[in-house]
Amino acid sequence: MGRFFLDLDKSKEVSTRLVKNWEEQHNATWNFTGPGFVLCSNWDQVEVMEENVHFNDKDIWFQFVEPYSEEFDSNTEISYYYWFDFVHPMEEIEVLAKYTMDVTEKGETLLESLGLNSSFPAITRKRTADYTAYYMAGDFEDHKSSSILWHVYGLDTIRKWFSLDFRGESHEYYWKGYLPFVKKVFSDAVEEREDYIPPEKEIRTYQSKDTHFISKTNKMKFMLYSDGAWNSYFVKGVNMGMALPGHWFTQFPKDEDVYYEWFKEISEMNANTVRTYTLIDPAFYRALYLYNIEHPATPIYLLQGIWPEEHPPEDDYWVMSIVSLLCKKFAGEWMQFMEM
C-alpha cells in the first residue's frame, strides 16, 4: 500500500513507525522533505518516492476505464492524495477504475523492483448470481471538512462541479470520484432488489410414500432422478479433505470463496461429484449452492458422508439404536443448516 504526503519531513504527518522501519532497513537517517510517496508492505518493508526523482508534479490520479467510464458517467482524471492499495485482481474480476502514478524512469524501475506497476486497479467488481461485490483500493471516504448544508438537496452536484484540485487535499476526489460512485452503487442495488427474482430453490424429487429423494443405486449403478425419469449417473468424483495447510483436519475454512474456487478447479478437472466425510462448515454448502446456480449445465453433486460412532455396540453399525441416532443427528444438523 502507499500514500502521498505533501511533506515527507518526519516532524509532519509521516508516522514514526514508517520512519523507524525505513531507517532500520536502509541503515540511513530519514532526511526526506517535500512532496513524496511512502510505500509499505504487509511485512513492514518501506520505500520512499521523491518528487523530481521518482515522480513528476502530476503525482497520482484516479480514472474510470473503458467501458466503465460510460456506466459511471466519468472519464476525467481526478487527483488522489491519500492511502491506496496495490491489488492484483483474480480472473473474472472487473477493473472499473485505475490509479496512475506520474513516475519517472527511476520511479518505474523502483516499482518494478517491488513487483508493482505505475498503473493499477482502484476499484474492482465481482458479479455472481447471488451478489455483486466492490472493492475500493484506498481510503476513499476520508474527508476532513463537512458542511452545515449537508442536508441540502443537490449540494453534492454543486460541489462536484465547483471543487478544485488543491495538492494534498481530498476535496476534489471526494466530490467528483467517491461520492458519485457510491451513489451509483446504491442506486443500482435498489433497482436490482426491486427487479430481483430469487432463483428457484425447489428440487424436483421422486416420492415414495413419505420419502423424497433424487438419487438411488440400481445394482452396480448410481441413478439420478431428472425430468421425471431415473437415469444412470457415472461418478467422476473428488474426495475432499477441507483443512488448509497449517490447520487441524477438523478446522474447516469459513470463507465461501475458498470453497467456490475449489469447485471451479474440480469442474475444470471434468469431475462431477465431491464427497465429504462429515458435515462441513455452512460456507461449504452455500458455495456449492451458488456454484450450481451459476453452472446449471455442469453442476457438481455431493456425496455427503457422516462421522459415525467409532466404537458401536458389538462393532455393528446396523444396531437400530446406532442407525436411529445417526439419522436423527444428520437430519437435525442438516435442517438446522437449511434454515440459516
C-alpha positions as CSV (number, residue, x, y, z in Angstrom):
1,M,0.0,0.0,0.0
2,G,1.1,3.6,-0.2
3,R,0.2,7.2,0.4
4,F,1.1,10.7,-1.0
5,F,2.4,13.1,1.6
6,L,2.6,16.8,0.9
7,D,5.7,17.0,3.1
8,L,7.9,13.9,3.9
9,D,9.5,15.7,6.9
10,K,9.3,13.3,9.8
11,S,8.0,16.0,12.1
12,K,4.9,16.3,9.9
13,E,2.4,13.6,9.0
14,V,4.6,10.6,8.3
15,S,4.3,8.1,11.2
16,T,7.2,7.3,13.4
17,R,6.8,3.6,12.7
18,L,7.3,4.2,8.9
19,V,10.4,6.3,9.6
20,K,11.9,3.8,12.1
21,N,11.3,0.8,9.7
22,W,12.8,2.7,6.7
23,E,15.9,3.7,8.8
24,E,16.5,0.2,10.0
25,Q,16.0,-1.4,6.6
26,H,18.3,1.1,4.8
27,N,20.7,1.8,7.6
28,A,20.3,5.5,7.0
29,T,18.7,8.6,8.5
30,W,15.4,9.8,7.3
31,N,16.1,13.3,5.9
32,F,13.3,13.5,3.3
33,T,11.4,16.7,2.9
34,G,8.9,18.0,0.4
35,P,6.2,16.0,-1.5
36,G,6.6,12.3,-1.9
37,F,5.1,8.8,-1.7
38,V,5.7,6.3,1.1
39,L,5.1,2.7,0.1
40,C,4.8,-0.1,2.7
41,S,4.1,-3.8,2.6
42,N,2.4,-6.2,4.9
43,W,5.7,-7.3,6.3
44,D,6.7,-3.6,7.0
45,Q,9.1,-3.1,4.1
46,V,9.2,0.7,3.5
47,E,10.2,2.6,0.4
48,V,10.1,6.3,-0.4
49,M,9.5,8.0,-3.8
50,E,10.7,11.6,-4.1
51,E,9.4,14.3,-6.3
52,N,11.5,15.0,-9.4
53,V,13.5,11.9,-8.6
54,H,10.8,9.1,-8.8
55,F,7.8,11.0,-10.0
56,N,6.7,14.3,-11.7
57,D,4.4,17.0,-10.5
58,K,1.2,15.3,-11.6
59,D,1.6,12.9,-8.6
60,I,-1.2,10.3,-8.9
61,W,-4.6,10.3,-10.4
62,F,-7.8,8.2,-10.4
63,Q,-9.8,7.5,-13.6
64,F,-12.6,5.1,-14.7
65,V,-11.6,2.9,-17.6
66,E,-13.5,1.9,-20.7
67,P,-16.2,0.6,-20.9
68,Y,-17.0,1.6,-17.3
69,S,-16.4,5.3,-17.7
70,E,-19.7,5.4,-19.6
71,E,-21.5,3.3,-16.9
72,F,-20.3,5.6,-14.1
73,D,-20.5,8.8,-16.3
74,S,-16.9,9.8,-15.6
75,N,-13.8,9.7,-17.8
76,T,-11.9,12.6,-16.2
77,E,-8.6,12.3,-14.4
78,I,-9.1,13.1,-10.7
79,S,-6.1,13.7,-8.4
80,Y,-5.9,11.4,-5.4
81,Y,-3.8,12.2,-2.3
82,Y,-4.5,9.5,0.3
83,W,-3.9,5.8,1.1
84,F,-4.1,3.4,-1.7
85,D,-3.7,-0.4,-2.2
86,F,-1.7,-2.2,-4.9
87,V,-4.0,-5.1,-5.9
88,H,-3.8,-7.9,-8.4
89,P,-7.3,-8.9,-9.4
90,M,-8.2,-12.5,-10.0
91,E,-9.9,-13.9,-13.1
92,E,-13.5,-12.8,-13.7
93,I,-12.9,-9.6,-11.6
94,E,-13.8,-6.4,-13.4
95,V,-11.4,-3.5,-13.1
96,L,-13.7,-0.4,-13.1
97,A,-11.1,2.3,-12.4
98,K,-7.3,2.7,-12.1
99,Y,-4.7,4.8,-10.4
100,T,-1.9,6.1,-12.5
101,M,1.3,7.4,-10.9
102,D,3.2,10.1,-12.9
103,V,6.6,8.3,-12.5
104,T,10.0,9.0,-13.9
105,E,12.2,6.2,-15.4
106,K,13.8,5.8,-12.0
107,G,10.4,5.6,-10.3
108,E,9.3,2.9,-12.8
109,T,12.4,1.0,-12.0
110,L,11.8,1.2,-8.3
111,L,8.2,0.0,-8.7
112,E,9.3,-2.9,-10.9
113,S,11.8,-4.0,-8.3
114,L,9.0,-4.3,-5.9
115,G,6.8,-6.2,-8.4
116,L,4.5,-3.2,-8.9
117,N,3.2,-1.1,-11.8
118,S,2.7,2.6,-12.1
119,S,-0.9,1.9,-13.2
120,F,-3.0,-0.4,-11.0
121,P,-6.7,-1.1,-10.1
122,A,-8.5,1.4,-7.9
123,I,-12.0,-0.1,-7.9
124,T,-12.9,-3.7,-8.8
125,R,-16.2,-5.6,-9.1
126,K,-17.2,-9.2,-8.8
127,R,-20.6,-10.3,-10.1
128,T,-22.2,-13.6,-9.1
129,A,-25.7,-15.0,-9.4
130,D,-26.1,-14.3,-5.7
131,Y,-24.4,-10.9,-5.2
132,T,-22.3,-8.0,-6.6
133,A,-19.3,-7.0,-4.6
134,Y,-17.0,-4.0,-5.0
135,Y,-13.5,-3.4,-3.6
136,M,-12.3,0.2,-3.3
137,A,-8.5,0.0,-3.1
138,G,-8.0,3.1,-0.9
139,D,-9.2,5.2,1.9
140,F,-11.8,6.9,-0.3
141,E,-14.2,8.3,2.2
142,D,-11.7,10.2,4.2
143,H,-12.9,13.8,4.0
144,K,-12.0,16.2,6.8
145,S,-14.4,19.0,6.2
146,S,-18.2,18.9,6.5
147,S,-20.8,21.5,5.6
148,I,-23.7,22.8,7.7
149,L,-25.6,22.5,4.4
150,W,-25.0,18.7,4.1
151,H,-28.8,18.0,4.1
152,V,-29.5,20.4,1.1
153,Y,-30.7,18.5,-1.9
154,G,-28.3,18.9,-4.9
155,L,-25.3,20.0,-2.8
156,D,-23.2,17.1,-4.0
157,T,-23.8,18.1,-7.6
158,I,-22.8,21.7,-6.9
159,R,-19.6,20.6,-5.1
160,K,-18.8,18.1,-7.9
161,W,-18.7,20.9,-10.5
162,F,-17.0,23.5,-8.3
163,S,-14.5,21.5,-6.3
164,L,-10.9,22.4,-7.3
165,D,-7.7,20.4,-7.1
166,F,-5.6,21.5,-4.2
167,R,-2.5,19.4,-3.9
168,G,-2.6,17.1,-0.9
169,E,-6.3,17.8,-0.3
170,S,-9.1,15.2,-0.8
171,H,-12.0,17.6,-1.7
172,E,-11.9,17.1,-5.5
173,Y,-11.7,13.3,-5.3
174,Y,-14.4,13.0,-2.7
175,W,-17.0,15.1,-4.6
176,K,-16.0,14.1,-8.2
177,G,-14.9,10.5,-7.7
178,Y,-16.0,8.8,-4.5
179,L,-19.5,10.2,-3.8
180,P,-20.9,9.8,-7.4
181,F,-19.6,6.2,-7.5
182,V,-21.2,5.3,-4.1
183,K,-24.5,6.9,-5.1
184,K,-24.5,4.9,-8.4
185,V,-23.7,1.6,-6.5
186,F,-26.6,2.3,-4.0
187,S,-29.0,3.2,-6.9
188,D,-28.1,0.0,-8.7
189,A,-28.6,-2.0,-5.6
190,V,-32.1,-0.6,-5.0
191,E,-33.0,-1.2,-8.7
192,E,-31.7,-4.7,-8.6
193,R,-33.5,-5.6,-5.4
194,E,-36.8,-4.3,-6.9
195,D,-36.3,-6.4,-10.0
196,Y,-34.8,-9.4,-8.2
197,I,-36.4,-12.8,-8.7
198,P,-34.9,-15.4,-6.3
199,P,-33.5,-18.4,-8.0
200,E,-35.8,-21.4,-7.9
201,K,-34.9,-23.5,-4.9
202,E,-37.4,-26.2,-5.5
203,I,-35.8,-29.5,-6.3
204,R,-37.9,-32.0,-8.2
205,T,-37.7,-35.2,-6.3
206,Y,-39.0,-38.7,-6.6
207,Q,-41.5,-39.5,-3.9
208,S,-42.1,-42.9,-2.4
209,K,-44.6,-42.8,0.4
210,D,-43.3,-40.1,2.8
211,T,-39.7,-40.1,1.4
212,H,-38.4,-37.7,-1.2
213,F,-35.1,-38.4,-2.9
214,I,-33.2,-37.6,-6.1
215,S,-30.7,-40.5,-6.2
216,K,-30.5,-44.2,-5.7
217,T,-28.5,-47.2,-6.6
218,N,-29.5,-49.9,-9.0
219,K,-27.3,-52.9,-8.7
220,M,-23.9,-51.6,-9.7
221,K,-25.1,-48.2,-10.9
222,F,-25.9,-44.8,-9.4
223,M,-29.1,-43.3,-10.7
224,L,-30.3,-39.6,-10.7
225,Y,-33.9,-38.5,-10.9
226,S,-34.5,-35.8,-13.5
227,D,-37.2,-34.8,-16.0
228,G,-39.5,-37.4,-14.4
229,A,-37.2,-40.4,-15.0
230,W,-34.3,-42.3,-13.5
231,N,-31.0,-42.0,-15.4
232,S,-27.7,-43.7,-15.0
233,Y,-25.0,-41.5,-13.4
234,F,-21.3,-42.1,-13.8
235,V,-19.5,-40.6,-10.8
236,K,-16.3,-38.8,-11.6
237,G,-15.5,-37.7,-8.1
238,V,-13.1,-35.9,-5.8
239,N,-12.7,-36.9,-2.2
240,M,-12.4,-33.6,-0.3
241,G,-10.3,-33.0,2.8
242,M,-11.2,-29.5,3.9
243,A,-8.4,-28.3,6.2
244,L,-5.9,-25.7,4.8
245,P,-2.2,-26.2,5.4
246,G,-1.2,-25.5,9.0
247,H,-4.7,-26.3,10.4
248,W,-6.2,-29.4,12.0
249,F,-8.3,-31.6,9.8
250,T,-11.4,-30.5,11.6
251,Q,-10.7,-26.8,11.2
252,F,-12.8,-26.1,8.1
253,P,-12.4,-22.8,6.2
254,K,-15.2,-20.3,6.8
255,D,-14.7,-18.4,3.6
256,E,-17.2,-19.2,0.8
257,D,-14.7,-18.0,-1.8
258,V,-12.2,-20.7,-0.8
259,Y,-14.7,-23.5,-1.5
260,Y,-16.0,-21.7,-4.6
261,E,-12.6,-21.7,-6.2
262,W,-12.1,-25.3,-5.3
263,F,-15.4,-26.2,-7.1
264,K,-14.3,-24.3,-10.2
265,E,-11.0,-26.2,-10.3
266,I,-12.8,-29.5,-9.6
267,S,-15.1,-28.8,-12.6
268,E,-12.1,-28.0,-14.8
269,M,-10.9,-31.5,-14.0
270,N,-14.1,-32.7,-15.6
271,A,-15.3,-34.1,-12.3
272,N,-19.0,-34.0,-11.5
273,T,-19.1,-35.1,-7.8
274,V,-17.5,-34.3,-4.5
275,R,-17.5,-36.5,-1.4
276,T,-17.1,-35.3,2.2
277,Y,-16.6,-37.5,5.2
278,T,-18.7,-35.3,7.6
279,L,-20.8,-32.2,7.8
280,I,-18.8,-29.2,6.8
281,D,-19.0,-25.5,7.7
282,P,-22.2,-23.9,6.3
283,A,-19.9,-21.8,4.0
284,F,-19.2,-25.0,2.0
285,Y,-22.8,-25.7,1.2
286,R,-23.5,-22.0,0.4
287,A,-20.6,-22.0,-2.0
288,L,-21.8,-25.3,-3.6
289,Y,-25.3,-24.0,-4.0
290,L,-24.0,-20.8,-5.6
291,Y,-21.7,-22.6,-7.9
292,N,-24.5,-24.8,-9.1
293,I,-26.8,-21.9,-9.7
294,E,-24.1,-20.3,-11.9
295,H,-23.3,-23.5,-13.7
296,P,-26.6,-25.3,-14.3
297,A,-25.3,-27.2,-17.3
298,T,-22.4,-28.7,-15.3
299,P,-23.5,-29.0,-11.7
300,I,-21.4,-30.6,-9.0
301,Y,-23.2,-33.3,-7.0
302,L,-22.5,-34.1,-3.4
303,L,-21.9,-37.4,-1.7
304,Q,-22.5,-36.4,1.9
305,G,-20.7,-38.6,4.5
306,I,-21.3,-38.6,8.2
307,W,-18.9,-39.4,11.0
308,P,-20.4,-42.3,12.9
309,E,-19.6,-43.5,16.4
310,E,-16.2,-45.1,16.1
311,H,-16.9,-48.0,18.5
312,P,-20.6,-49.0,18.1
313,P,-22.0,-51.8,20.3
314,E,-20.7,-55.2,19.3
315,D,-18.9,-53.4,16.4
316,D,-22.1,-53.4,14.4
317,Y,-23.3,-50.3,12.8
318,W,-26.6,-51.9,11.9
319,V,-27.7,-51.9,15.5
320,M,-31.0,-50.0,15.4
321,S,-30.0,-47.6,18.2
322,I,-27.0,-46.5,16.2
323,V,-28.9,-46.2,12.9
324,S,-31.6,-44.2,14.6
325,L,-29.1,-41.9,16.3
326,L,-27.2,-41.2,13.1
327,C,-30.3,-40.5,11.1
328,K,-31.6,-38.2,13.8
329,K,-28.3,-36.4,14.2
330,F,-27.8,-35.9,10.5
331,A,-31.3,-34.8,9.8
332,G,-31.3,-32.4,12.7
333,E,-28.0,-30.8,11.7
334,W,-28.9,-30.6,8.1
335,M,-32.3,-29.0,8.8
336,Q,-30.5,-26.5,11.1
337,F,-28.2,-25.6,8.2
338,M,-31.1,-25.3,5.7
339,E,-32.8,-22.8,8.0
340,M,-29.7,-20.5,8.2
